[in-house]
Amino acid sequence: MKRTIGERLKKARKDAKIRQGAAAEKMEMSRTTLSAIESDKRLVWAEEITKFAEMYKVSANELLYGFADEFPEIEFEAFLGNSEIRMINYSLLYDRLNDKDKDKVMKYIVSLLEQQN
């Protein structure tokens, strides 16, 4: 069975024997935010994947795709769900922005979410 990014993050944290509260503190986020990430209720950003990988001592590829170093010859659509692929693409694009534009994107997202409520 294919695991989601959140499930892979949770497994990596547990394998590293790090409690959720301690991991959240190191990531400078609340425990509830980390819980939301691990339960796939919140997207994880590219820079967060890098920090998680360093903390859990695994590769970013392992967290993102479920395998350590080499990309097997597969089509990502067969391995990842559409929402995961979109999230990765959005994260990669976001990572290319300067800090000022990243702030604009986050404010825009928050305004969209507020409109939905």
VENVEN-V656872 format. One line per field, one symbol per residue. ss: DSSP state (h for helix, s for strand, l for the rest). psi: psi as a letter, one per 20 degrees, with the letter a starting at -180 (. if undefined). burial: b if it has 24 or more other C-alpha atoms within 12 Angstrom, else e. A space follows every 50 residues. Layout:
ss=???
psi=???
burial=???
This chain:
ss=llllhhhhhhhhhhhllllhhhhhhhllllhhhhhhhhlllllllhhhhh hhhhhhlllhhhhhhllllllllllhhhhllhhhhhhhhhhhhhhlllhh hhhhhhhhhhhhhhhhl
psi=ppqrgghhggggghhilpqgggggghilrqhhggghghjkipqpqghhgg gggggilrqhhgggijqfgpornrphhihqqhhggggggggggghiqrhg hggggghggghghhhh.
burial=eebbbbbbbbbbbeeeeeebeebbeebeeeeeebbebbeeeebbbbebbb ebbebbebbbbbbbbbeeeeeeeeeeeeeeeeebeebbeebeebeeeeee eeeeeeeeeeeeeeeee
